[in-house]
């Protein structure tokens, strides 16, 4: 059975003095040592890129502790603004932030959004090294992924792999639209950056799915996390938009039972009275196939697209109704702030 684990070190694991017993040495025949001192010239092109990213980005990665356990984070601005996971800071208002140079600073939690597991922390000062941010909408399965964090308390550990898939959803949690990677991540990696081969952040490491024989890592896309951070830094809170529908995913089985005209999308199960959707003319059993020009294959797509918008935005909503396609204009309302 697979188990989903958020990655902050602290759930039953505490940092402390470790006692390591060295194994009994085994006699080795005397031989002339090989000259294996690596230089940049001895690395292949891929290794040189990873080394360059590690050296450039590691100073911007921090360890964060709310008092028990430890997670990771990284500077997104040189004024001390740090991005991490909501589950790393928990309910704390103040956390300890340990920098790459060994300094320990007090960090103030400016805000958090547990629905996308994102939080913003601020430390006092200027001139901190910030990590460049990529456009996570443009990532593709198969591209290089580099993770940096503090797994099991081992600060600024580098692991590499690829983007295994995008737009994943973990069924036992609310997290969706996730980046899946095979770059090794472990408890304590939470809040650390997932990077592309240019050293730009594409996601925030947030969870692992473990099963006998191995595990998979997942990250919050940076575009989604940045939207949350921008709202927190601008208004001090996160505000969601309201469409006013209950959606179900169109599956082949559902399409067959309901005799639906498409095999993917989000079927409208219920429309809230007086909601933006009702005012625009959305009806139960309509199938959402696109929103704001982006294809919709599931209800998760609708929620992900809506997170990019603000109350008052007007967006096109493309539906299948019976055997025809139609596009409505929906003026989004504000949901309760978080």
C-alpha distance (Angstrom), angle and dihedral (degrees) to the residues before:
residue distance angle dihedral
X1 . . .
X2 3.80 . .
X3 3.81 119.7 .
X4 3.81 125.2 -156.7
X5 3.79 113.6 -144.6
X6 3.77 128.5 -175.7
X7 3.75 108.8 -136.6
X8 3.80 108.4 -127.2
X9 3.77 110.0 118.5
X10 3.77 108.3 -122.8
X11 3.78 108.9 76.8
X12 3.77 95.9 111.8
X13 3.82 93.8 -32.0
X14 3.79 122.3 96.0
X15 3.75 131.3 -175.1
X16 3.76 116.1 -118.6
X17 3.77 143.9 124.5
X18 3.76 110.0 -41.3
X19 3.79 122.7 -148.4
X20 3.78 111.5 -146.2
X21 3.80 119.9 -174.1
X22 3.78 114.1 -156.0
X23 3.80 115.5 -132.9
X24 3.81 119.1 -112.9
X25 3.81 108.0 -85.9
X26 3.78 117.3 -110.0
X27 3.83 116.5 -140.9
X28 3.79 111.7 -110.6
X29 3.79 122.4 -160.5
X30 3.79 111.4 -106.1
X31 3.78 111.8 -102.3
X32 3.74 137.9 157.0
X33 3.83 109.1 -88.6
X34 3.77 118.7 -118.8
X35 3.79 119.2 -118.2
X36 3.81 99.5 -117.5
X37 3.78 102.0 154.1
X38 3.82 102.8 145.0
X39 3.75 121.2 -134.1
X40 3.76 131.0 -176.7
X41 3.78 88.5 -101.9
X42 3.84 90.6 59.4
X43 3.83 93.3 57.9
X44 3.77 121.0 87.9
X45 3.80 118.9 -123.9
X46 3.82 94.1 -92.9
X47 3.80 92.6 49.5
X48 3.79 91.4 48.7
X49 3.81 90.3 53.8
X50 3.81 92.6 50.1
X51 3.80 92.7 46.6
X52 3.81 90.8 48.8
X53 3.80 91.6 49.9
X54 3.81 92.3 47.6
X55 3.80 92.9 50.2
X56 3.78 93.9 45.6
X57 3.82 100.3 42.4
X58 3.82 104.0 33.6
X59 3.84 94.0 78.5
X60 3.82 88.7 60.1
X61 3.83 94.3 53.0
X62 3.81 117.0 92.6
X63 3.79 139.1 -174.1
X64 3.81 116.8 -122.4
X65 3.80 127.4 -159.9
X66 3.81 124.9 -179.4
X67 3.80 89.2 -166.6
X68 3.79 102.2 -73.1
X69 3.78 123.0 50.1
X70 3.77 126.9 -6.1
X71 3.79 139.2 -108.3
X72 3.77 136.3 172.7
X73 3.78 139.4 -103.7
X74 3.79 140.8 166.3
X75 3.79 139.4 -140.1
X76 3.80 114.6 -104.7
X77 3.81 94.6 177.2
X78 3.79 133.3 30.0
X79 3.82 91.1 -122.5
X80 3.82 92.8 76.8
X81 3.81 99.2 -89.1
X82 3.82 110.8 150.5
X83 3.78 129.9 -169.7
X84 3.81 120.3 -149.7
X85 3.81 141.8 140.2
X86 3.79 123.9 -67.4
X87 3.80 89.9 -130.8
X88 3.82 90.5 55.6
X89 3.81 93.2 61.0
X90 3.81 94.0 33.4
X91 3.79 110.9 -178.8
X92 3.80 94.7 -27.8
X93 3.80 121.9 126.6
X94 3.81 92.7 -164.8
X95 3.81 128.1 36.3
X96 3.79 136.5 178.3
X97 3.80 114.3 -110.3
X98 3.79 119.0 -161.7
X99 3.80 115.4 -160.9
X100 3.80 128.9 -150.2
X101 3.82 90.2 -105.7
X102 3.82 90.7 58.3
X103 3.80 98.0 -103.4
X104 3.80 117.2 140.4
X105 3.80 113.8 -147.6
X106 3.76 134.2 180.0
X107 3.79 111.6 -112.6
X108 3.79 124.6 -158.6
X109 3.80 116.8 -145.7
X110 3.80 104.9 -130.5
X111 3.79 95.4 -174.6
X112 3.78 146.8 -41.6
X113 3.79 141.0 -149.9
X114 3.82 111.1 -155.3
X115 3.82 91.7 -172.6
X116 3.81 89.0 71.5
X117 3.84 95.5 22.7
X118 3.80 94.1 -121.1
X119 3.81 131.1 137.5
X120 3.81 137.2 173.2
X121 3.81 122.5 -139.7
X122 3.82 127.1 -173.1
X123 3.80 128.9 -155.9
X124 3.78 124.0 -173.3
X125 3.77 118.9 -104.0
X126 3.78 143.9 58.4
X127 3.77 137.3 -109.5
X128 3.80 97.9 45.7
X129 3.82 115.9 158.2
X130 3.81 109.7 -103.0
X131 3.80 127.5 -157.6
X132 3.83 116.5 -125.4
X133 3.80 114.2 -118.0
X134 3.81 125.8 -133.1
X135 3.81 130.8 -155.9
X136 3.80 102.6 -98.0
X137 3.81 91.8 -165.5
X138 3.79 87.4 73.2
X139 3.81 99.4 54.3
X140 3.80 120.3 114.8
X141 3.78 135.6 -159.3
X142 3.79 110.1 -96.6
X143 3.79 98.8 35.3
X144 3.79 121.0 122.4
X145 3.81 118.3 -86.6
X146 3.81 125.7 -165.8
X147 3.82 122.1 -168.6
X148 3.81 124.9 -161.3
X149 3.78 124.8 -175.9
X150 3.79 147.8 103.3
X151 3.82 106.2 -74.1
X152 3.80 110.1 -174.9
X153 3.80 87.7 -7.0
X154 3.82 94.6 -59.8
X155 3.79 98.9 134.4
X156 3.80 123.9 -135.1
X157 3.79 96.1 3.7
X158 3.82 113.5 174.8
X159 3.80 123.0 -145.6
X160 3.79 129.8 168.9
X161 3.78 138.7 -156.6
X162 3.77 138.3 120.5
X163 3.77 138.9 -77.5
X164 3.80 100.3 -92.9
X165 3.80 96.9 -172.0
X166 3.78 142.2 -23.4
X167 3.80 134.8 -134.8
X168 3.80 93.9 32.0
X169 3.78 123.7 164.9
X170 3.80 125.7 -153.0
X171 3.77 103.6 -140.4
X172 3.81 95.9 -152.9
X173 3.81 93.1 54.9
X174 3.80 140.0 43.6
X175 3.80 91.7 -110.8
X176 3.79 115.7 115.1
X177 3.78 140.1 156.2
X178 3.81 87.8 47.8
X179 3.79 130.4 164.8
X180 3.81 112.1 -123.4
X181 3.80 118.2 -150.3
X182 3.78 138.6 174.2
X183 3.82 92.0 -148.9
X184 3.81 102.8 121.4
X185 3.80 112.1 -102.3
X186 3.79 126.9 169.2
X187 3.82 141.2 176.5
X188 3.80 107.0 -49.9
X189 3.84 93.6 36.7
X190 3.81 90.9 93.4
X191 3.77 111.9 121.9
X192 3.79 94.3 17.1
X193 3.80 121.6 123.1
X194 3.78 127.2 -94.1
X195 3.80 105.3 -151.6
X196 3.78 139.3 -164.6
X197 3.81 122.4 -130.0
X198 3.82 90.0 -87.8
X199 3.81 91.4 59.2
X200 3.80 95.2 -108.0
X201 3.81 121.5 138.4
X202 3.79 113.7 -107.9
X203 3.80 97.7 165.5
X204 3.80 149.6 -6.3
X205 3.81 114.9 -111.2
X206 3.77 107.1 -120.5
X207 3.83 116.9 153.2
X208 3.77 146.8 10.0
X209 3.77 129.2 -145.9
X210 3.78 108.8 -147.6
X211 3.77 130.5 -167.2
X212 3.81 135.4 157.3
X213 3.78 107.2 -65.2
X214 3.80 99.5 22.8
X215 3.77 149.8 -25.3
X216 3.78 143.5 -117.1
X217 3.79 129.5 -132.9
X218 3.80 127.8 -138.3
X219 3.80 133.3 -164.2
X220 3.81 135.9 -167.7
X221 3.84 108.4 -115.3
X222 3.80 108.3 -108.4
X223 3.81 93.2 -130.4
X224 3.79 89.5 62.0
X225 3.81 93.4 44.2
X226 3.80 91.7 46.7
X227 3.81 90.7 53.4
X228 3.82 88.6 55.5
X229 3.81 92.0 45.7
X230 3.80 92.7 49.4
X231 3.80 91.1 53.1
X232 3.80 92.8 47.5
X233 3.81 92.6 48.2
X234 3.81 92.9 45.4
X235 3.81 103.4 39.5
X236 3.79 105.8 7.5
X237 3.79 92.8 -118.4
X238 3.80 142.6 61.8
X239 3.76 117.9 -113.9
X240 3.79 123.8 -168.4
X241 3.76 129.4 -155.9
X242 3.78 123.8 -122.1
X243 3.80 125.7 -135.3
X244 3.80 95.9 169.6
X245 3.79 105.1 -134.3
X246 3.78 138.2 114.4
X247 3.80 109.1 -135.5
X248 3.78 135.8 -162.4
X249 3.79 127.2 -166.2
X250 3.79 116.4 -107.4
X251 3.79 108.5 -125.1
X252 3.82 128.3 174.6
X253 3.80 89.0 -106.3
X254 3.82 92.8 50.3
X255 3.79 91.3 44.4
X256 3.79 89.9 54.4
X257 3.81 95.6 46.4
X258 3.82 94.0 46.3
X259 3.82 94.4 36.2
X260 3.80 89.5 -124.8
X261 3.81 119.5 -176.8
X262 3.84 94.3 -133.3
X263 3.80 136.1 47.8
X264 3.82 98.8 -142.2
X265 3.77 137.9 31.7
X266 3.81 136.0 76.3
X267 3.78 119.0 -65.1
X268 3.81 117.6 -146.4
X269 3.80 107.8 -123.9
X270 3.80 97.4 173.6
X271 3.81 138.2 5.4
X272 3.81 118.1 -150.2
X273 3.81 113.9 -126.7
X274 3.80 112.4 -107.2
X275 3.81 92.3 9.5
X276 3.81 125.2 136.9
X277 3.81 88.4 -105.5
X278 3.81 93.1 54.7
X279 3.80 92.3 46.3
X280 3.80 89.7 52.1
X281 3.81 92.0 51.7
X282 3.82 102.4 -103.3
X283 3.81 113.4 158.4
X284 3.79 135.4 -164.3
X285 3.83 112.7 -88.3
X286 3.81 92.0 28.1
X287 3.80 111.1 134.2
X288 3.80 117.8 -135.5
X289 3.82 109.3 -141.7
X290 3.82 100.3 164.2
X291 3.79 139.2 13.8
X292 3.79 125.6 -168.3
X293 3.80 89.3 -9.7
X294 3.82 94.6 -55.1
X295 3.80 122.5 115.9
X296 3.80 116.5 -108.5
X297 3.80 119.0 -149.2
X298 3.81 97.9 160.6
X299 3.78 143.9 7.7
X300 3.80 87.8 -96.1
X301 3.80 89.5 64.2
X302 3.80 90.2 56.4
X303 3.80 92.7 50.8
X304 3.81 92.0 46.2
X305 3.81 92.7 51.4
X306 3.80 93.1 45.9
X307 3.82 90.6 55.5
X308 3.80 88.7 67.4
X309 3.79 92.3 61.0
X310 3.78 138.8 76.4
X311 3.81 130.2 -139.5
X312 3.79 109.6 -81.2
X313 3.80 95.3 32.8
X314 3.79 114.3 132.9
X315 3.80 114.8 -142.8
X316 3.81 134.8 178.8
X317 3.81 114.9 -113.7
X318 3.81 117.4 -162.5
X319 3.80 117.3 -155.5
X320 3.77 141.1 178.9
X321 3.78 111.3 -137.5
X322 3.76 114.3 178.8
X323 3.77 106.0 -45.7
X324 3.78 98.5 -23.1
X325 3.78 138.3 77.1
X326 3.79 123.1 -134.1
X327 3.79 136.7 174.4
X328 3.82 122.2 -142.2
X329 3.81 129.7 -170.6
X330 3.80 112.6 -126.9
X331 3.82 124.3 -166.3
X332 3.80 105.4 -150.8
X333 3.81 121.7 -134.4
X334 3.79 129.3 -152.6
X335 3.79 121.2 -95.7
X336 3.79 123.9 -150.1
X337 3.83 109.6 -65.3
X338 3.81 119.6 -111.3
